[in-house]
Amino acid sequence: KFGMDGGLIDGTADALGDTYNILSANAAMVHGAQIHAGNGDDAVTIKGGSGMGGYDDGDLGARVPTTVHLGAGADVVTVTATGKAGSAMSQSLIDGTADDKGDVYTISSALGTGMERGSEILAGGGDDTISVSGGSYGVHGSSIAAGAGDDNIHVKGSLYGIHISSLDAGAGDETVSIEATAAGSTGARLTTFTLGDGHDNLSISGVGI
């Protein structure tokens, strides 16, 4: 049912850079688990019917998220959902705040939502590239914080690019592009954008009926 259900992958003792591949054709890949990549230039790839998913534990009375923590280094994180209704990130966190070299985050769902249900991407310093896309919503009920640096952020969905969410581009010269592609779609709705110091470029587009 799951590629990884609970548990911990701990790479914090290694500063040389590692590759983590958690892959499956159809399963929900990482469920209520933690990945600590440590320092070094790491590559984390998660791909399945859905990508990263947390859950609400009735016994604990708390949310159990799936988390990826990145250390210092130029890291690459790729999360891909291929299922019909699979989301790439649901109740999940990618934390790159320990990094100041610039990371690449690619979050995509072919038919579902890129980020949903309180998911977060927290990028650190450095010139980060963040790309989130979904076959229905790009980002829904979630947040992106890019940190300081000259960042490039692109969010794309079919019905909505970003919806009931927040995007903080941080300080630096940012390029932020929000796009919705279906007829009658909306680029951004009920969303807060925060642009820090620097020369920023914000583009939001949808398609009329």
C-alpha positions as CSV (number, residue, x, y, z in Angstrom):
1,K,0.0,0.0,0.0
2,F,2.9,2.4,0.8
3,G,6.4,2.7,-0.3
4,M,7.4,3.9,3.1
5,D,4.9,3.9,6.0
6,G,6.2,5.7,9.0
7,G,9.8,5.5,10.1
8,L,13.0,7.5,9.6
9,I,15.8,7.7,7.1
10,D,18.7,9.5,8.9
11,G,21.6,10.7,6.7
12,T,22.8,13.5,9.1
13,A,26.1,11.8,9.9
14,D,27.2,12.0,6.2
15,A,28.3,15.4,4.8
16,L,29.4,14.1,1.3
17,G,26.0,14.2,-0.4
18,D,23.6,11.3,-0.9
19,T,20.9,10.0,-3.2
20,Y,17.5,8.9,-1.9
21,N,15.1,7.2,-4.3
22,I,11.7,6.1,-3.1
23,L,9.8,4.9,-6.2
24,S,6.8,2.8,-7.2
25,A,4.4,2.7,-10.1
26,N,1.2,3.0,-8.2
27,A,1.6,3.0,-4.4
28,A,1.3,6.1,-2.1
29,M,5.0,6.5,-1.6
30,V,5.9,8.2,1.8
31,H,3.3,8.2,4.5
32,G,3.9,9.7,8.0
33,A,7.6,9.3,7.7
34,Q,10.8,11.4,8.0
35,I,13.8,11.8,5.8
36,H,16.8,13.7,7.2
37,A,19.2,14.2,4.3
38,G,22.0,15.9,6.3
39,N,24.7,18.1,4.8
40,G,26.2,17.8,1.3
41,D,24.6,18.1,-2.1
42,D,21.8,15.6,-1.8
43,A,19.2,14.4,-4.2
44,V,15.8,13.2,-2.9
45,T,13.3,11.6,-5.4
46,I,9.9,10.5,-4.4
47,K,7.6,9.1,-7.1
48,G,4.4,7.1,-7.0
49,G,0.6,7.1,-7.4
50,S,0.8,9.9,-4.8
51,G,3.9,11.4,-3.3
52,M,4.3,12.6,0.3
53,G,1.3,12.2,2.7
54,G,0.7,12.8,6.3
55,Y,-2.4,11.8,8.4
56,D,-4.4,12.8,11.4
57,D,-3.9,10.3,14.3
58,G,-7.1,10.0,16.3
59,D,-5.4,8.3,19.2
60,L,-2.7,11.0,19.5
61,G,-5.1,13.8,18.7
62,A,-2.5,15.3,16.4
63,R,-1.4,15.4,12.8
64,V,1.5,13.2,11.7
65,P,3.2,14.8,8.7
66,T,5.6,13.5,6.2
67,T,8.8,15.5,6.4
68,V,12.0,16.0,4.4
69,H,14.7,17.9,6.1
70,L,17.7,19.2,4.1
71,G,21.1,20.2,5.5
72,A,23.6,22.6,4.1
73,G,24.4,22.0,0.4
74,A,22.9,22.4,-3.0
75,D,20.1,19.9,-2.9
76,V,17.6,18.7,-5.4
77,V,14.1,17.5,-4.3
78,T,11.7,15.9,-6.8
79,V,8.3,14.7,-5.7
80,T,6.0,13.3,-8.4
81,A,2.4,11.9,-8.2
82,T,1.2,9.9,-11.2
83,G,-2.2,8.6,-9.9
84,K,-5.6,9.8,-11.0
85,A,-6.3,11.7,-7.8
86,G,-2.9,11.6,-6.3
87,S,-1.4,14.7,-4.7
88,A,2.4,15.3,-4.7
89,M,2.4,16.8,-1.2
90,S,-0.5,16.4,1.3
91,Q,0.0,17.3,5.0
92,S,3.7,17.4,4.3
93,L,6.8,19.5,4.9
94,I,10.0,20.1,3.0
95,D,12.4,22.1,5.2
96,G,15.5,23.5,3.5
97,T,16.1,26.4,5.9
98,A,19.5,25.0,7.0
99,D,20.8,25.6,3.4
100,D,22.3,28.8,2.0
101,K,23.6,27.5,-1.4
102,G,20.3,27.3,-3.4
103,D,18.1,24.3,-3.9
104,V,15.9,23.0,-6.6
105,Y,12.4,21.8,-5.7
106,T,10.1,20.2,-8.3
107,I,6.7,19.1,-7.1
108,S,4.2,17.8,-9.6
109,S,1.0,15.9,-9.8
110,A,-0.2,14.8,-13.3
111,L,-3.9,14.7,-12.5
112,G,-4.3,15.8,-8.8
113,T,-2.9,18.7,-6.7
114,G,0.7,19.7,-6.4
115,M,0.5,20.8,-2.7
116,E,-2.6,20.6,-0.4
117,R,-3.9,20.2,3.2
118,G,-1.4,22.5,4.9
119,S,1.7,21.4,3.2
120,E,4.8,23.6,3.3
121,I,8.0,24.3,1.4
122,L,10.5,26.2,3.5
123,A,13.5,27.1,1.4
124,G,16.7,28.6,3.0
125,G,19.1,31.2,1.7
126,G,20.6,31.0,-1.8
127,D,19.1,31.2,-5.2
128,D,16.3,28.6,-5.1
129,T,14.2,27.3,-7.9
130,I,10.7,26.1,-6.8
131,S,8.3,24.6,-9.3
132,V,4.9,23.3,-8.3
133,S,2.3,22.0,-10.7
134,G,-1.0,20.0,-10.6
135,G,-3.5,18.7,-13.0
136,S,-6.3,20.4,-11.0
137,Y,-4.7,22.8,-8.4
138,G,-1.1,23.8,-8.3
139,V,-1.2,24.9,-4.6
140,H,-4.3,24.6,-2.4
141,G,-4.4,25.4,1.3
142,S,-0.7,25.4,1.7
143,S,2.4,27.7,1.8
144,I,5.7,28.4,0.2
145,A,8.4,30.5,1.8
146,A,11.5,30.9,-0.4
147,G,13.9,32.6,2.1
148,A,16.6,35.2,1.1
149,G,18.1,35.0,-2.4
150,D,17.3,35.6,-6.0
151,D,14.6,32.9,-6.3
152,N,12.6,31.6,-9.2
153,I,9.1,30.4,-8.3
154,H,6.6,28.9,-10.7
155,V,3.2,27.5,-9.8
156,K,0.8,26.1,-12.3
157,G,-2.6,24.3,-12.2
158,S,-5.4,23.6,-14.4
159,L,-8.4,25.1,-12.4
160,Y,-6.4,27.3,-10.0
161,G,-2.7,28.1,-9.9
162,I,-2.7,28.9,-6.2
163,H,-5.8,28.9,-4.0
164,I,-6.4,29.7,-0.3
165,S,-2.6,29.7,0.3
166,S,0.4,32.0,1.0
167,L,3.6,32.6,-0.8
168,D,6.5,34.5,0.8
169,A,9.3,35.2,-1.8
170,G,11.7,36.6,0.8
171,A,14.4,39.2,0.2
172,G,16.2,39.3,-3.1
173,D,15.4,39.8,-6.8
174,E,12.5,37.3,-7.2
175,T,10.7,36.0,-10.3
176,V,7.3,34.6,-9.3
177,S,5.0,33.2,-12.0
178,I,1.4,31.9,-11.2
179,E,-0.5,30.2,-14.0
180,A,-3.8,28.5,-14.5
181,T,-4.4,26.8,-17.9
182,A,-8.0,25.6,-18.2
183,A,-10.9,27.5,-19.7
184,G,-12.5,29.6,-17.0
185,S,-9.6,29.1,-14.6
186,T,-8.1,31.5,-12.1
187,G,-4.4,32.1,-11.5
188,A,-4.7,33.1,-7.8
189,R,-7.6,33.2,-5.4
190,L,-7.7,34.1,-1.7
191,T,-3.9,34.0,-1.5
192,T,-1.4,36.3,0.2
193,F,1.8,37.2,-1.6
194,T,4.7,38.7,0.3
195,L,7.6,40.2,-1.6
196,G,10.6,41.3,0.4
197,D,13.4,43.8,-0.4
198,G,14.7,43.6,-4.0
199,H,13.6,44.0,-7.6
200,D,10.7,41.5,-8.0
201,N,8.7,40.3,-10.9
202,L,5.2,38.9,-10.1
203,S,3.1,37.4,-12.9
204,I,-0.4,35.9,-12.5
205,S,-2.5,34.6,-15.3
206,G,-5.7,32.6,-15.9
207,V,-7.9,31.8,-18.9
208,G,-11.3,33.3,-19.6
209,I,-14.3,31.4,-20.6
